[in-house]
Amino acid sequence: MASASFNWANYLTLADELGNRTDEAALRSSISRAYYYIYHLGLARAVSNGYRRNPGEPSHIQLWNLFSENPEGVSQKLAQIALRLKYRRERADYDDIFPRIGEEVPVMLEEAQLFAKLLETLPLRHPSKKSQRQ
């Protein structure tokens, strides 16, 4: 029996819940879940416009390059937000020391929500390879 598609918005809900805790593991997980929420929002939009990942190349960079190379200003803004969140997610997942992580979580959550709102304003045909700047 096939299951229903996963609702990636649940990651943002979980990120918010984890962000209200004080232990570092929860805060790091909050940052990671918030990033993956926006990653999957962006990926779903790109796939709906024919995007396919090139094997052998980092999938996250490919996706955000697609957004950044799009002529729509909103798409470029989405790429900027995504890259900031990706940077924080990598720090949370890989760095042994993450100074002031408690200050980063609310910013991360706000930017994830901003990403979702801006994505809704992006015309449905964007981003796509057809509309990339050459």
MOGIKA-V400970 format. One record per residue. N is the residue number from 1. RES is the residue in one small letter. SS is DSSP state (helix for helix, strand for strand, loop for the rest). OMEGA is omega in radians with two decimals (* if undefined). D_LAST is the distance of its C-alpha to the last C-alpha in whole Angstrom. Layout:
n:N res:RES ss:SS omega:OMEGA d_last:D_LAST
n:N res:RES ss:SS omega:OMEGA d_last:D_LAST
This chain:
n:1 res:m ss:loop omega:3.14 d_last:45
n:2 res:a ss:loop omega:3.10 d_last:41
n:3 res:s ss:loop omega:3.11 d_last:41
n:4 res:a ss:loop omega:3.10 d_last:39
n:5 res:s ss:loop omega:3.12 d_last:35
n:6 res:f ss:loop omega:3.09 d_last:35
n:7 res:n ss:loop omega:-3.07 d_last:34
n:8 res:w ss:loop omega:3.05 d_last:32
n:9 res:a ss:helix omega:3.07 d_last:33
n:10 res:n ss:helix omega:3.09 d_last:37
n:11 res:y ss:helix omega:3.12 d_last:35
n:12 res:l ss:helix omega:3.08 d_last:34
n:13 res:t ss:helix omega:3.11 d_last:38
n:14 res:l ss:helix omega:3.11 d_last:39
n:15 res:a ss:helix omega:3.11 d_last:37
n:16 res:d ss:helix omega:3.12 d_last:39
n:17 res:e ss:helix omega:3.14 d_last:42
n:18 res:l ss:helix omega:-3.14 d_last:42
n:19 res:g ss:helix omega:3.10 d_last:40
n:20 res:n ss:loop omega:3.08 d_last:44
n:21 res:r ss:loop omega:-3.10 d_last:46
n:22 res:t ss:loop omega:-3.11 d_last:47
n:23 res:d ss:loop omega:-3.03 d_last:46
n:24 res:e ss:helix omega:3.12 d_last:43
n:25 res:a ss:helix omega:3.12 d_last:43
n:26 res:a ss:helix omega:-3.13 d_last:42
n:27 res:l ss:helix omega:3.09 d_last:40
n:28 res:r ss:helix omega:3.13 d_last:38
n:29 res:s ss:helix omega:3.09 d_last:38
n:30 res:s ss:helix omega:3.12 d_last:37
n:31 res:i ss:helix omega:-3.13 d_last:34
n:32 res:s ss:helix omega:-3.13 d_last:33
n:33 res:r ss:helix omega:3.12 d_last:33
n:34 res:a ss:helix omega:3.12 d_last:31
n:35 res:y ss:helix omega:-3.10 d_last:28
n:36 res:y ss:helix omega:3.01 d_last:29
n:37 res:y ss:helix omega:-3.09 d_last:29
n:38 res:i ss:helix omega:3.10 d_last:26
n:39 res:y ss:helix omega:-3.10 d_last:24
n:40 res:h ss:helix omega:3.01 d_last:26
n:41 res:l ss:helix omega:3.13 d_last:25
n:42 res:g ss:helix omega:3.14 d_last:21
n:43 res:l ss:helix omega:3.14 d_last:21
n:44 res:a ss:helix omega:3.13 d_last:23
n:45 res:r ss:helix omega:-3.11 d_last:21
n:46 res:a ss:helix omega:3.14 d_last:18
n:47 res:v ss:helix omega:3.12 d_last:20
n:48 res:s ss:helix omega:3.11 d_last:21
n:49 res:n ss:loop omega:3.04 d_last:18
n:50 res:g ss:loop omega:-3.14 d_last:18
n:51 res:y ss:loop omega:2.97 d_last:17
n:52 res:r ss:loop omega:-3.12 d_last:18
n:53 res:r ss:loop omega:3.03 d_last:19
n:54 res:n ss:loop omega:3.12 d_last:18
n:55 res:p ss:loop omega:3.10 d_last:22
n:56 res:g ss:loop omega:3.10 d_last:22
n:57 res:e ss:loop omega:3.14 d_last:20
n:58 res:p ss:loop omega:-3.03 d_last:21
n:59 res:s ss:helix omega:-3.10 d_last:21
n:60 res:h ss:helix omega:3.13 d_last:20
n:61 res:i ss:helix omega:3.10 d_last:18
n:62 res:q ss:helix omega:-3.10 d_last:16
n:63 res:l ss:helix omega:-3.08 d_last:16
n:64 res:w ss:helix omega:3.02 d_last:16
n:65 res:n ss:helix omega:3.10 d_last:12
n:66 res:l ss:helix omega:3.11 d_last:12
n:67 res:f ss:helix omega:-3.05 d_last:13
n:68 res:s ss:helix omega:-3.12 d_last:12
n:69 res:e ss:loop omega:3.12 d_last:8
n:70 res:n ss:strand omega:-3.10 d_last:10
n:71 res:p ss:loop omega:3.13 d_last:10
n:72 res:e ss:loop omega:3.13 d_last:14
n:73 res:g ss:helix omega:3.13 d_last:16
n:74 res:v ss:helix omega:3.13 d_last:18
n:75 res:s ss:helix omega:3.12 d_last:16
n:76 res:q ss:helix omega:3.09 d_last:15
n:77 res:k ss:helix omega:3.09 d_last:18
n:78 res:l ss:helix omega:3.10 d_last:19
n:79 res:a ss:helix omega:3.13 d_last:17
n:80 res:q ss:helix omega:3.11 d_last:19
n:81 res:i ss:helix omega:-3.09 d_last:22
n:82 res:a ss:helix omega:-3.13 d_last:22
n:83 res:l ss:helix omega:3.06 d_last:21
n:84 res:r ss:helix omega:-3.13 d_last:24
n:85 res:l ss:helix omega:3.10 d_last:26
n:86 res:k ss:helix omega:3.12 d_last:25
n:87 res:y ss:helix omega:3.13 d_last:26
n:88 res:r ss:helix omega:3.12 d_last:30
n:89 res:r ss:helix omega:3.12 d_last:30
n:90 res:e ss:helix omega:3.08 d_last:30
n:91 res:r ss:helix omega:-3.12 d_last:32
n:92 res:a ss:helix omega:-3.08 d_last:35
n:93 res:d ss:helix omega:-2.97 d_last:34
n:94 res:y ss:helix omega:-3.08 d_last:35
n:95 res:d ss:loop omega:3.10 d_last:36
n:96 res:d ss:loop omega:-3.12 d_last:40
n:97 res:i ss:loop omega:3.13 d_last:40
n:98 res:f ss:loop omega:-3.11 d_last:38
n:99 res:p ss:loop omega:3.07 d_last:40
n:100 res:r ss:loop omega:-3.11 d_last:40
n:101 res:i ss:helix omega:3.13 d_last:39
n:102 res:g ss:helix omega:3.09 d_last:41
n:103 res:e ss:helix omega:-3.10 d_last:39
n:104 res:e ss:helix omega:-3.04 d_last:36
n:105 res:v ss:helix omega:3.13 d_last:36
n:106 res:p ss:helix omega:3.10 d_last:37
n:107 res:v ss:helix omega:3.14 d_last:33
n:108 res:m ss:helix omega:-3.12 d_last:32
n:109 res:l ss:helix omega:3.09 d_last:33
n:110 res:e ss:helix omega:-3.13 d_last:32
n:111 res:e ss:helix omega:3.08 d_last:29
n:112 res:a ss:helix omega:3.10 d_last:29
n:113 res:q ss:helix omega:3.09 d_last:30
n:114 res:l ss:helix omega:3.10 d_last:28
n:115 res:f ss:helix omega:-3.12 d_last:25
n:116 res:a ss:helix omega:3.13 d_last:27
n:117 res:k ss:helix omega:3.14 d_last:27
n:118 res:l ss:helix omega:3.13 d_last:24
n:119 res:l ss:helix omega:3.11 d_last:23
n:120 res:e ss:helix omega:-3.13 d_last:25
n:121 res:t ss:helix omega:-3.14 d_last:24
n:122 res:l ss:loop omega:3.10 d_last:20
n:123 res:p ss:loop omega:-3.02 d_last:20
n:124 res:l ss:loop omega:-3.12 d_last:21
n:125 res:r ss:loop omega:-3.12 d_last:18
n:126 res:h ss:loop omega:-0.10 d_last:15
n:127 res:p ss:loop omega:3.03 d_last:14
n:128 res:s ss:loop omega:3.11 d_last:13
n:129 res:k ss:helix omega:-3.10 d_last:10
n:130 res:k ss:helix omega:-3.06 d_last:10
n:131 res:s ss:helix omega:-3.14 d_last:9
n:132 res:q ss:strand omega:3.02 d_last:6
n:133 res:r ss:loop omega:3.13 d_last:4
n:134 res:q ss:loop omega:* d_last:0
